[in-house]
Amino acid sequence: MKIDKAVQARIDKLETSTKDERFFHVYVVYEGAFEDLDLGGITLYPTPGGPARGKLTASEIETLATLDAIVRIYFSTRKKALLNESVPFVRAPMAWALDTPPVRGQGVAVAVIDSGVDVLHESFQDASGNTRILALWDQTFDYNAAGDPVDEDGDALEDDDIPRDELGNTITRASNRTPQRHATNWHLPPAGGDAVNPDMAGLDHGAEFTEAQINTALTRHRDDGQDIPISLQDDPAAGNHGTHVAGIAAGDGSMPGRCRGGGRYVGVAPEAWLIIVKVGFKGKKMQDIMAAIQYVLNKARSFHIDGAPAAAQNGLPVAVNLSLGSDWGPHNGFSDDSRQIASMLSGSVGQAVIYAAGNARNDAIHAAVTLGPGDDLSIDFDVDGGIKDIDFWFSFPPGADFSYTLTLPGWWSRDTTRSIDITDGANFDEHEHNFDPTVRTREPGDPDAHASLKIKHTEDSSVDSGTWTINLSNAGVDDLHLHIWSGDEEITFEKPDNLPGSEQDSNHPEDWLKATIGVDSSGEDVIAVGAYSIGGSDIEITSFSSQGPAPVGLAGGLYPPGSIQKPDISAPGYDITSAAADAFDCFLCCECCVQNYVTMNGTSQAAPHVAGVVALMLAVDPTLTHTEIKEILQDTTGLTPDLDDGWPPEEELFGSGPLDAEDALQETIDRAGTARVAAATIARAHARVTIPVFQRLTEMLRQWEARFGARPAWHFFAALVGAHFAEVQRLINTQAKVGAIWQRNGGPQLVRSVVMNERDIDPPIPLEVGEKRMDQLIEHLIPILRRFAGERLSADIDRYEDLARALPGRRFDEIDDAIAGFTS
C-alpha cells in the first residue's frame, strides 16, 4: 500500500467533490532520479538525500500512488520539540558559532519575571557551582506595621510560608536589604557611584537576594536541597513555571536527567547571567508586574561590565521575559501597562521586553460583533461552578449609543430566568449578586472607548453557574463595532445562531478567534511571541497560540486598517522540555527516573526562545535599542508554512514568521560593522561540581561508630558500602530497569533518610519511609541487581540476600546477632 494509513484515513473522510480542494503536506519516497519522474504536472520538491515533499490535493495523492516509481506517501512523523530539538530548530547553535569566542550570552542578563526559580538547579550555576543569578527579588509578600512578613490581605505568614534569608532567619522589614550595586571581579559600580542604587528606593515589599547571598544559600543547602529559603524556590502552586521558562532562555543544561547526561537540554543563551523576580500567581501572594520590570531594568543598569568599552558602559544589557499576561483590559496597545513599558524603554539601549502572546485562541473568551442602527443581539456565555467573580472588558467607538442587559441562569427550583438592566452604569445588588459596570477613562491618544463589568456574589459565594446571556442593543445612528473579552478562561462565549459571517470551525466565528492577543502583548514596544509546534522539518501554529491583530480605531470597523499587527514573531512552544524545579526531591536517583527536566506547552515556552536570542544579539551589540532589536528579529524570520484556504493571514498567527537565531545574529553583526561594540566575555568551563555521596555515607558510618561503638553491624555496613557503592550507583544511573526499581520503591527516600539523619537511625533500615515499604524495595532490588551485577557484587548478593530481607525494622543489636549467624 503506497499511501500510508494515516494519509488514507484523512482522504477517506473527504467527499469525492472536495478531493480537489483539500491540501495535505506529504512526503513522497520514490525510486530512481528525481528529474526522471514523470509527475504529470504534480508539483513536488526534492530534499537532499531524502524523500520529496509537496502540498497536494487528495486527488493528486491518489494519482501519484498509481505511478510505478512512487514507493510511499506519508505524513511527517509528529515529534516532541524537546529543548534539545527546539533550540537547534531556531538555529541557535549556528548563531553561537558566528563569532570567536562563541556567542552564548556572555556579559548579558536574561531577566525572568515569573513564579520564581529553583536556584539549586545546576542549569543556573557556573562550573564552580556558583549561581549565575545576579539578583533575585521575591515580591510576593509585604510587612505589617510591626515589620513582620504578611500576605496580600495583611495576615501573618506562617510555617513554610515564612520568608527566610540565606542563613535561615525570618526576613522582617528591618532585616531586608536595601538593593545594592553588588561588586565582584567583573561587574563593578560605575566610577563615582555610591553603593546604593537610588532608582530602587521603591522596593518596599518582599526581599532582595544578591548573588553573594544566593551563593551562601547554595553552600548551606546544596547537598540536601532541604530548607532552602522559600524565596529561592519556584512556586509549586504556579506549576514551577519560572524554572522551566528560565531554562529555555538561559539554562546551560548541565544537570543530567531523562536518561541523559549533562549538556542535553541547553537553553538559547546558556552563558547569560540571570535576574529573577518572583511574583505571586496563586493564593494571597503579591504581584506587581510593572514594578518588576522597572526593577530588572534599573538593576541591570546598576551593573558595569569590567573591561567593556566606554560605549557599553550603560549597564548590563538585559532581555526581559514575561511568560504571563491578562485578557482584562484594552487590547489596542493603550493599556496602562503598555504605556508604562513604553516609558521605561524610551531612550534606553541594550534593553528589550518580550511577552508571551497568550494561549487564548481557542478558549472562546472573546466576542466581536457589528450591530447596525437599531439592531439587537444576544450572546450566551457559560459559567462553570465554583467561579468567584466574572470580569468582562468592552471596547467600542467613542460616542457609541448602546445598552445591554443580563439574563441570569434560572434558579434550580424553578424554570424562570432573571433579567438585569445595567444600562445606567451604577453599582448595584440584584438577585444575590453585585454588578459593577464602569465606563473607563480614555487614556491620552486612545482612539477607542472602553467599559468593564464585574460580577460577584453578595455573600462572597460563587456566582451562579450555568448559561448567562448578554442582550445588546444599538440605539445609535452608526454601526456599532464591539469587542468583549472575558477575564477568565473558564467563562466562555457561545456563538449566536443568527450571527452572520464565516467561521474557522463549528464553534467560534472567525472574527472571535482574532484579537485574542493578551493585553500587555498588544503594546507596540514589546515583542509579542506566538507559539508553533515542530514536526520533522515542518512547523504548525498551535491551536492555543493567540491570534492577532490588536484592534484599534473601532470607528473604522471591527479590525480597521490601523490595527496593530500581533504577534510580532513566533517560536517553538509545544512539548518543550526544560529545567524542572525541586530537582533535589530525588536524591541518588538514576538519570532515567529523576525529573530534572519536564515538558510544558504554551506561548510561555515560545517567548523565552526569543528572549534568549535577544540576549545573543545584545552580547554582540549592547547598544541596540528595543526598536532595533524588534526590527532585526522581524527582518530575519524564517518562512511560514502555506496555509489552507479559509485560514487567516499568516501574520495574524506567526507574526513576521518563525524565529531564526542565526540570521538575527548575523544581521546584528553586519549592522554593527567596524563600529561593533562587544560586551565583555566570561569564559566558562563545563566540568560540574558533583555531590560527594560516598563521602557522606562514610561520614555517616563514622557517626554511627561514635554513637553506638565499634560493633559488628557497623563493620558489616562499612565493608559492603566500601566494596559495592560505586558499582550500585553506576547501575542505578546507567541501567534503566535498575533505576526504575530503585526509584519506584523508595530507594532515594531511604538514602536521604539514612544519610541526612532525618530520624533516629536505630534501626538503620526502617519498616517504611514515607509511603514506601522497605521490604518491597529490597525484594524488588535483589533480582534486578543480580541480573546486572559483576562477579563480586553477585557473590555478595547470593551470600547476604536473606539477611537483607530481614533488615527492615531491626535495631543494631539485632543486626549484630543476625550477622553473627552469617559469619560463623
C-alpha positions in Angstrom: 0.0 0.0 0.0 1.7 3.1 -1.2 -0.5 5.6 0.6 0.2 5.5 4.4 -2.7 4.5 6.6 -2.8 7.9 8.3 -2.9 9.7 4.9 -5.5 7.3 3.5 -7.7 7.8 6.6 -7.7 11.6 6.1 -8.6 11.1 2.4 -11.4 8.7 3.2 -13.1 11.3 5.3 -13.5 13.6 2.3 -16.4 13.6 -0.1 -15.5 13.0 -3.7 -16.4 16.6 -4.6 -13.9 18.0 -2.2 -10.8 15.9 -3.1 -9.5 18.6 -5.4 -9.9 21.3 -2.7 -8.3 19.9 0.4 -4.5 20.1 0.6 -2.2 17.8 2.6 1.5 18.3 3.3 3.1 14.9 2.5 6.5 13.3 1.9 7.0 11.0 -1.1 9.5 8.2 -1.4 10.5 7.4 -5.0 12.8 5.2 -7.0 15.4 6.5 -9.5 16.4 10.1 -10.1 14.0 12.8 -9.2 14.5 14.5 -12.6 13.4 11.3 -14.3 10.0 11.3 -12.5 7.0 11.9 -14.8 4.7 13.6 -12.4 2.1 14.8 -14.9 2.0 18.3 -13.6 2.0 17.5 -9.9 4.5 19.7 -8.1 7.0 18.1 -5.7 10.2 19.4 -4.2 13.2 17.1 -3.7 15.1 17.2 -0.4 18.8 16.4 -0.2 19.3 12.7 0.4 15.7 12.1 1.3 12.1 12.0 0.0 10.4 14.7 -1.9 7.7 16.8 -0.3 4.7 18.6 -1.5 1.4 20.3 -0.8 -1.0 18.1 -2.7 -4.7 17.6 -3.0 -6.3 14.2 -2.2 -6.8 13.6 -5.9 -3.1 14.3 -6.6 -2.0 11.9 -3.9 -4.2 9.2 -5.3 -2.9 9.9 -8.8 0.7 9.9 -7.6 0.2 6.5 -6.0 -0.6 4.9 -9.4 3.0 5.7 -10.7 5.4 2.8 -10.7 8.3 5.0 -9.4 6.4 6.0 -6.3 7.2 3.9 -3.2 5.4 5.6 -0.3 3.4 8.7 0.5 3.2 9.7 4.2 2.9 12.4 6.7 5.9 13.7 8.6 6.2 11.9 11.9 4.9 14.1 14.7 7.8 14.7 17.2 8.0 16.3 20.6 10.0 19.5 20.4 12.3 18.9 23.3 14.7 21.8 24.2 17.5 19.8 22.6 15.3 20.0 19.4 13.7 23.4 19.6 17.0 25.3 20.2 18.7 23.7 17.2 15.4 24.3 15.2 15.7 28.0 15.7 19.4 27.7 14.7 20.8 28.9 18.0 23.9 26.6 17.8 24.7 28.1 14.4 24.3 31.5 15.9 26.7 30.7 18.7 29.3 29.7 16.0 29.2 33.0 14.1 31.9 34.6 16.3 35.0 33.7 18.3 34.7 33.0 21.1 31.2 31.6 20.5 28.3 34.0 21.3 26.4 32.3 24.1 25.1 35.3 26.0 28.3 36.3 27.8 28.1 39.7 29.5 24.3 39.9 29.1 21.4 39.2 31.5 18.2 37.5 30.9 15.5 38.7 33.3 12.7 36.2 34.1 9.6 37.7 35.8 7.6 34.6 36.8 6.8 32.3 39.6 10.4 32.2 40.8 13.2 29.8 40.0 14.8 26.8 41.7 18.3 28.1 42.4 19.5 24.6 43.2 19.1 23.5 39.6 22.6 23.2 38.2 21.5 24.7 34.8 21.6 28.1 36.6 25.1 27.6 38.1 28.6 28.0 36.7 31.2 25.3 36.5 32.3 26.0 40.1 28.8 25.6 41.4 28.2 29.3 41.9 24.9 30.9 40.9 24.5 32.7 37.6 21.7 34.7 39.2 22.9 38.3 39.9 19.9 39.4 41.8 16.5 38.0 42.8 13.6 39.9 44.2 10.8 38.0 45.9 7.9 40.4 45.8 5.2 38.0 46.9 4.9 39.3 50.5 4.7 42.6 52.4 5.2 43.7 56.0 2.7 44.8 58.7 3.1 47.8 61.0 5.4 45.8 63.2 7.6 45.0 60.3 6.7 41.3 60.1 6.0 39.5 56.8 2.4 39.3 55.8 0.4 38.2 52.8 -1.7 40.5 50.4 -4.5 40.6 53.0 -2.2 41.6 55.8 -2.4 38.2 57.5 0.8 36.9 59.1 2.7 34.3 57.2 3.2 31.0 59.0 5.2 27.8 58.8 6.7 27.1 55.4 5.4 30.4 54.0 7.6 32.5 56.3 10.3 34.1 54.2 13.8 33.5 55.4 17.2 34.8 54.4 20.1 32.7 53.3 21.0 31.9 56.9 17.5 30.8 57.9 16.5 33.9 59.7 13.0 35.3 59.3 13.0 38.3 56.9 11.5 41.4 58.5 11.3 44.9 57.3 14.2 45.8 59.5 16.4 43.0 58.2 15.5 43.3 54.5 18.4 44.7 52.5 18.4 47.9 50.5 19.2 46.9 47.0 22.9 47.2 46.4 25.3 47.5 43.5 27.0 44.3 44.3 30.6 44.1 43.2 32.5 41.0 42.1 35.7 40.7 40.0 33.9 41.6 36.8 30.9 43.8 37.5 31.6 46.9 39.5 29.9 50.2 40.4 30.4 52.9 37.8 33.2 55.4 38.7 32.0 57.8 41.3 28.8 55.8 42.0 27.8 55.1 45.6 26.9 51.7 46.9 23.1 52.2 47.0 21.1 52.4 43.8 18.7 55.4 44.3 16.5 54.1 41.5 15.5 51.2 43.7 14.0 53.2 46.5 10.5 51.9 45.7 11.4 48.4 46.5 9.5 48.5 49.8 8.0 45.0 50.0 9.3 41.5 49.6 13.0 40.8 49.8 16.0 41.0 47.5 18.8 38.4 47.4 22.1 39.3 45.9 24.4 37.0 44.1 26.6 36.5 47.2 23.5 35.7 49.3 22.3 33.1 46.9 25.7 31.5 46.9 25.6 31.4 50.7 22.3 29.6 50.5 23.7 27.2 47.9 26.7 26.4 50.2 24.4 25.6 53.1 21.8 23.6 51.2 23.4 22.3 48.0 24.0 18.7 49.4 20.5 18.0 50.6 18.2 20.6 49.0 16.4 20.9 52.3 15.2 24.1 53.9 16.3 26.4 51.1 14.6 29.7 51.6 11.1 29.9 50.1 12.2 33.0 48.1 14.8 30.9 46.3 12.3 28.2 45.4 9.9 28.1 42.5 6.2 28.3 43.4 4.7 24.8 43.0 1.2 26.3 43.2 2.0 28.0 39.9 3.3 24.8 38.4 7.0 25.7 38.9 6.6 27.7 35.7 9.5 30.1 36.2 12.2 27.5 36.3 11.1 26.0 33.0 11.0 29.4 31.3 14.4 30.4 32.7 15.8 27.1 31.4 14.7 27.7 27.9 16.1 31.2 27.8 19.4 30.7 29.6 19.8 27.3 31.2 23.1 25.5 30.4 21.6 22.0 30.6 24.5 20.8 32.8 22.3 18.8 35.1 21.7 15.2 34.0 18.1 13.8 33.6 15.6 11.9 31.5 18.2 9.2 30.8 20.7 11.8 29.5 23.9 13.2 30.9 24.5 16.9 31.2 24.5 19.2 28.2 21.4 17.7 26.6 18.7 20.4 27.4 20.7 23.6 26.7 18.9 26.9 26.5 19.3 29.6 23.9 21.8 31.8 25.8 23.4 29.3 28.2 26.2 31.7 29.4 24.0 34.7 30.1 23.5 36.0 33.7 20.0 36.0 35.2 18.0 38.5 37.1 14.8 36.9 38.7 11.7 38.5 40.1 9.3 36.1 41.8 5.7 37.3 41.6 2.6 35.8 43.1 0.0 33.9 41.0 -1.9 31.9 43.5 -3.5 32.5 46.8 -2.8 35.8 48.5 0.8 36.3 47.2 1.5 39.8 46.0 2.2 40.7 42.4 3.3 44.0 40.8 4.5 43.3 37.3 5.3 46.9 36.3 7.5 47.3 39.5 9.1 44.0 38.5 10.0 45.3 35.0 11.3 48.6 36.5 13.4 46.6 39.0 15.1 44.5 36.4 15.8 47.4 34.0 17.2 49.5 36.9 19.1 46.6 38.4 20.7 45.8 35.0 21.7 49.5 34.7 23.4 49.3 38.1 25.9 46.8 36.9 29.1 47.8 35.0 31.0 45.3 32.9 34.6 45.3 33.8 36.7 45.8 30.7 33.8 46.7 28.4 34.3 49.7 26.0 33.0 53.0 27.1 30.1 52.8 24.7 28.9 49.7 26.5 29.0 51.2 30.0 25.3 51.8 30.2 25.0 48.9 32.5 24.4 45.2 31.8 22.3 44.6 28.6 19.1 42.7 29.5 16.4 40.8 27.7 13.3 40.8 30.0 11.0 37.8 29.6 7.3 37.8 30.7 5.6 34.5 30.1 2.4 35.8 31.6 -0.4 38.1 30.7 -4.0 39.1 31.1 -7.1 39.3 29.0 -8.9 42.0 31.0 -8.1 45.5 29.7 -7.8 47.3 26.4 -6.3 45.1 23.7 -5.4 48.0 21.4 -1.9 48.9 22.8 -3.2 51.7 25.1 -3.4 49.9 28.4 -1.8 51.5 31.4 0.9 48.8 31.5 1.7 49.2 27.8 2.2 52.9 28.3 4.4 52.3 31.3 6.6 49.8 29.4 6.9 52.3 26.6 8.0 55.0 29.1 10.5 52.6 30.7 12.1 51.7 27.4 12.1 55.2 26.0 15.6 56.3 25.2 17.2 53.1 26.6 19.8 51.0 24.9 20.5 47.3 25.5 17.1 46.6 26.9 14.1 44.8 25.5 10.8 43.4 26.9 9.5 40.1 25.5 5.9 38.9 26.2 4.1 35.7 25.5 1.3 36.4 23.1 -1.2 34.4 25.1 -2.9 31.0 24.9 -6.5 32.1 24.3 -7.1 31.5 20.6 -9.5 28.6 21.0 -10.7 29.4 24.6 -13.8 31.3 23.4 -13.0 34.2 25.7 -13.6 36.8 23.0 -16.7 38.0 21.2 -16.7 40.5 18.3 -19.9 41.8 16.7 -21.1 44.6 14.4 -24.6 45.8 15.1 -26.4 48.1 12.7 -28.5 51.0 13.9 -31.5 49.6 15.8 -30.1 46.0 15.8 -30.2 43.7 18.7 -28.2 40.6 19.5 -27.9 38.1 22.4 -24.7 36.3 23.3 -24.7 33.5 25.7 -21.7 32.7 28.0 -21.2 29.7 30.2 -20.1 30.0 33.8 -18.7 26.9 35.5 -19.4 26.1 39.1 -17.1 27.5 41.8 -16.2 30.7 40.0 -15.9 33.6 42.4 -16.3 36.5 40.0 -17.0 37.4 36.4 -15.0 40.1 34.6 -15.7 41.5 31.1 -14.0 44.2 29.1 -15.8 46.1 26.4 -14.2 48.2 23.6 -16.2 50.2 21.1 -16.1 53.5 19.1 -16.3 56.7 21.1 -19.9 58.1 21.2 -21.5 54.7 20.6 -25.1 54.6 21.9 -25.7 51.1 23.0 -27.2 49.3 26.0 -27.1 45.8 27.4 -29.0 43.7 29.9 -28.0 40.4 31.5 -30.1 37.3 31.8 -29.0 35.1 34.7 -29.4 31.3 34.8 -32.7 30.0 36.2 -32.9 29.0 39.8 -32.6 25.3 40.4 -36.1 25.3 42.0 -37.9 26.8 39.0 -37.5 27.5 35.3 -37.6 31.3 35.4 -34.8 33.5 34.4 -33.8 36.8 35.8 -33.1 39.8 33.7 -30.9 42.7 34.9 -30.8 46.1 33.3 -27.4 47.6 33.8 -27.6 50.4 31.3 -27.2 53.2 33.8 -23.7 52.1 34.7 -24.1 52.3 38.5 -23.0 49.7 41.0 -26.0 47.7 42.4 -27.0 44.4 44.0 -29.7 42.2 42.5 -30.6 38.6 42.9 -27.8 38.0 45.4 -25.2 39.3 43.0 -23.3 42.6 42.9 -23.0 44.2 39.5 -20.3 46.9 38.9 -20.4 48.3 35.4 -17.8 51.0 34.8 -17.2 53.4 31.9 -13.4 53.5 31.7 -11.5 56.8 31.4 -9.9 57.1 28.0 -6.1 57.4 28.1 -4.4 60.2 26.1 -4.3 59.2 22.4 -6.6 56.2 22.7 -9.0 56.4 19.8 -11.4 53.9 21.4 -13.8 53.8 24.3 -13.9 51.1 27.0 -16.1 49.8 29.7 -15.9 47.0 32.2 -18.3 44.8 34.1 -17.5 42.9 37.3 -20.0 40.5 38.9 -19.7 38.9 42.3 -22.0 37.1 44.7 -23.1 39.3 47.5 -22.5 36.6 50.2 -18.9 36.0 48.9 -20.1 32.7 47.5 -19.6 31.5 43.9 -21.6 33.2 41.2 -24.5 31.3 39.8 -23.3 28.6 37.3 -24.9 27.9 34.0 -25.7 29.9 30.9 -25.9 33.7 31.2 -26.9 36.0 28.4 -25.7 39.5 27.3 -28.5 41.2 25.4 -27.1 44.0 23.2 -29.0 46.8 21.6 -27.6 49.6 19.3 -29.6 52.8 19.7 -27.1 54.8 17.7 -27.2 56.0 14.1 -23.9 54.4 13.2 -22.8 50.8 13.1 -21.5 49.6 16.5 -18.3 47.6 16.3 -18.0 45.9 19.7 -15.4 43.7 21.2 -15.9 41.8 24.5 -13.2 39.9 26.4 -13.7 37.6 29.3 -11.1 37.9 32.0 -11.3 34.2 32.9 -10.7 31.3 30.5 -13.4 29.3 32.4 -16.0 31.9 31.2 -16.7 31.2 27.6 -18.9 32.7 24.9 -21.3 30.7 22.7 -21.9 31.7 19.0 -25.4 33.1 18.5 -27.4 31.1 16.0 -28.3 34.2 13.9 -24.7 35.6 13.7 -23.6 36.0 10.1 -20.1 35.6 8.8 -17.6 32.9 8.0 -16.2 30.5 10.6 -13.0 28.6 11.1 -14.6 25.9 13.0 -18.1 24.9 14.1 -17.9 26.7 17.4 -16.1 30.0 17.1 -16.8 32.7 14.5 -13.7 33.7 12.6 -13.9 37.3 14.0 -13.9 35.9 17.5 -10.6 33.9 17.1 -8.9 37.2 16.1 -7.8 39.7 18.7 -7.1 37.1 21.4 -3.6 38.5 22.0 -3.0 39.4 25.6 -3.5 42.9 26.8 0.2 43.6 27.6 1.3 41.8 24.5 -0.7 44.3 22.4 1.7 47.2 23.1 3.8 48.4 20.3 7.0 48.5 22.4 7.0 44.9 23.5 7.9 41.8 21.4 4.9 39.5 21.4 5.6 35.9 20.7 3.3 33.3 19.2 3.8 29.5 19.5 4.2 26.8 16.9 4.9 23.1 17.1 7.6 21.2 15.3 7.0 18.1 13.2 10.1 17.0 11.3 11.1 19.9 9.2 7.6 21.4 9.3 6.0 23.8 11.7 2.4 24.3 12.5 0.7 27.0 14.6 -0.5 25.6 17.9 -4.3 25.7 18.5 -3.8 27.7 21.6 -1.5 30.5 20.3 -3.4 33.7 20.5 -4.2 35.4 17.2 -3.8 39.0 16.1 -4.3 41.7 15.3 -4.7 44.2 18.2 -7.8 46.2 17.0 -7.5 49.9 17.4 -9.7 52.7 15.9 -13.0 50.8 16.1 -14.9 53.7 14.5 -13.4 52.2 11.3 -14.6 48.6 11.8 -14.0 45.6 13.9 -10.5 45.3 12.5 -9.7 48.6 10.9 -6.6 49.1 8.8 -4.8 50.8 11.7 -4.9 47.7 13.9 -1.6 46.7 15.4 -0.2 43.6 13.8 0.5 41.0 16.5 2.2 38.7 17.4 5.5 40.1 16.3 7.2 36.8 15.8 6.8 33.1 16.7 8.9 30.4 18.2 8.6 26.7 19.4 6.0 26.4 22.1 4.7 22.8 22.0 6.1 19.9 24.1 9.2 21.9 25.2 11.4 20.1 27.7 13.3 22.3 30.0 14.5 22.6 33.6 12.2 21.3 36.3 12.1 22.7 39.9 12.6 20.6 43.0 15.3 18.6 41.4 16.7 17.7 44.8 13.5 16.0 45.9 15.1 12.9 44.3 18.4 12.0 46.0 20.8 9.4 44.5 18.3 8.8 41.6 19.0 7.2 38.3 19.2 9.6 35.4 16.3 7.9 33.7 14.0 8.4 36.7 15.0 11.8 38.0 12.8 14.7 37.0 15.4 17.4 36.5 13.6 18.3 33.2 9.9 18.5 32.4 7.8 19.1 29.3 5.3 22.0 29.0 3.3 23.8 26.3 2.4 27.4 25.7 3.4 30.8 24.3 5.1 30.9 27.8 7.6 28.4 26.3 7.9 30.3 23.0 8.7 33.7 24.5 12.0 32.6 26.2 13.3 31.3 23.0 13.1 34.8 21.7 14.5 36.3 24.9 17.5 34.1 24.6 18.1 35.2 21.0 17.8 38.8 22.1 20.5 38.1 24.7 22.8 36.7 22.0 22.2 39.9 19.9 23.0 42.1 22.9 26.1 40.2 23.6 27.3 41.3 20.1 26.0 44.8 20.3 24.8 46.1 23.7 23.9 49.5 22.2 20.8 48.2 20.3 17.6 49.9 21.1 14.4 47.9 21.7 13.1 49.2 18.3 16.2 48.0 16.5 16.0 44.6 18.3 12.4 44.0 17.1 13.3 45.2 13.6 16.2 42.8 13.3 14.1 39.9 14.6 11.3 40.6 12.2 13.6 41.1 9.2 15.3 37.8 9.7 12.5 35.4 10.3 12.1 32.1 8.5 9.3 31.0 6.1 5.9 30.4 7.4 4.1 27.3 6.1 1.5 27.6 3.4 -2.0 27.6 5.0 -5.1 26.1 3.5 -7.9 28.2 2.2 -10.1 29.6 5.0 -7.2 30.2 7.4 -6.4 33.8 8.5 -3.4 35.7 7.1 -0.2 34.2 8.2 0.9 37.3 10.1 -2.1 37.0 12.4 -0.8 33.7 13.6 3.0 33.7 13.1 3.7 37.4 13.1 6.6 38.2 10.8 7.5 34.5 10.9 9.3 31.8 12.8 12.4 32.8 14.9 15.8 32.4 13.2 18.6 32.9 15.7 21.5 32.6 13.1 20.1 35.2 10.7 19.2 37.6 13.6 22.7 37.4 15.0 24.3 37.7 11.6 22.2 40.8 10.9 23.3 42.3 14.2 27.0 41.7 13.3 26.5 43.2 9.9 24.7 46.3 11.1 27.4 47.0 13.7 30.2 46.5 11.2 33.5 48.0 12.2 31.8 50.1 14.9 30.7 47.0 16.7 30.8 47.2 20.5 31.2 43.8 22.1 30.3 43.0 25.7 33.0 41.6 27.9 33.1 37.9 27.7 33.4 35.5 30.6 34.9 32.1 29.9 33.0 29.2 31.3 34.2 25.6 31.7 31.7 22.8 31.7 33.0 20.5 34.4 30.4 20.3 37.1 30.7 20.0 40.9 29.3 16.7 41.9 27.7 15.8 45.2 30.1 13.6 47.3 27.5 11.0 48.2 30.1 8.3 49.1 31.9 10.7 51.3 28.7 11.5 53.2 27.9 7.8 53.5 31.3 7.0 55.0 30.9 10.0 57.3 27.6 8.6 58.4 29.2 5.3 59.2 31.8 7.1 61.4 29.0 8.9 63.2 27.3 5.5 63.9 30.6 4.2 65.4 30.8 7.3 67.6 27.3 6.8 68.7 26.9 3.0 69.0 30.5 1.9 69.4 32.7 -0.4 67.3 30.3 -3.2 66.7 29.8 -5.9 64.1 26.9 -4.1 62.4 29.0 -1.1 61.8 31.8 -3.1 60.3 29.3 -5.1 58.2 27.8 -1.9 56.6 31.2 -0.3 56.2 32.6 -3.3 54.3 29.6 -3.5 52.0 29.5 0.2 51.3 33.2 0.3 50.5 33.0 -2.7 48.3 29.9 -2.1 46.3 28.8 1.6 46.5 30.4 2.7 43.2 29.0 -0.3 41.2 25.5 0.1 42.6 25.5 3.8 41.9 26.6 3.2 38.4 23.9 0.6 37.8 21.2 3.0 39.1 22.5 5.7 36.7 23.0 3.6 33.6 20.6 0.7 33.7 17.1 1.9 33.2 15.5 -1.2 34.8 17.6 -0.9 37.9 17.0 2.8 38.1 13.2 2.3 37.7 13.1 -0.3 40.6 15.2 1.9 42.8 13.1 5.0 42.1 9.6 3.5 42.3 10.2 1.6 45.5 11.7 4.4 47.6 15.4 4.0 47.2 16.2 7.7 47.1 14.0 8.3 50.1 15.8 5.6 52.1 19.2 7.0 51.4 18.1 10.5 52.3 16.5 9.2 55.5 19.7 7.5 56.5 22.4 9.9 55.3 20.6 13.1 56.2 19.7 11.8 59.6 16.0 12.8 59.2 15.1 10.4 62.0 16.5 8.1 64.7 18.8 5.8 62.7 18.5 2.8 65.0 17.1 0.8 63.3 19.1 1.9 60.3 16.6 0.4 57.8 13.1 1.4 58.9 10.0 -0.5 58.0 8.7 2.4 56.0 10.0 5.7 54.6 7.1 7.9 53.8 4.6 5.7 52.0 7.3 3.3 50.7 7.7 -0.1 52.4 11.4 -1.0 52.6 10.8 -4.8 52.4 9.3 -4.2 49.0 12.3 -2.2 47.9 14.7 -5.0 49.0 12.5 -7.7 47.4 12.4 -6.0 44.0 16.0 -4.7 44.1 17.8 -8.1 44.8 16.8 -9.8 41.5 17.4 -6.8 39.2 20.8 -6.1 40.8 21.8 -9.8 40.5 20.9 -9.6 36.8 23.4 -6.8 36.0 25.9 -7.2 38.9 29.6 -8.0 38.4 31.1 -11.2 39.9 31.9 -9.8 43.3 28.6 -8.0 43.8 26.7 -11.0 42.6 28.5 -13.2 45.1 27.7 -11.0 48.0 24.0 -10.8 46.9 23.8 -14.6 46.9 25.5 -14.6 50.4 23.5 -11.9 52.1 20.1 -11.7 50.4 18.3 -13.4 53.2 20.0 -11.0 55.7 19.0 -8.1 53.5 15.3 -9.2 53.5 15.4 -9.3 57.3 17.0 -5.9 57.8 13.9 -3.5 57.8 12.9 -2.6 61.3 15.8 -4.3 63.1 17.9 -2.5 65.6 21.7 -2.6 65.6 21.9 -5.2 68.4 19.5 -7.4 66.4 21.6 -7.0 63.3 24.7 -7.9 65.3 23.1 -11.2 66.2 21.9 -11.8 62.6 25.4 -11.0 61.2 26.9 -13.5 63.6 24.8 -16.2 62.1 26.1 -15.4 58.6 29.7 -15.1 59.5 30.0 -18.1 61.9 
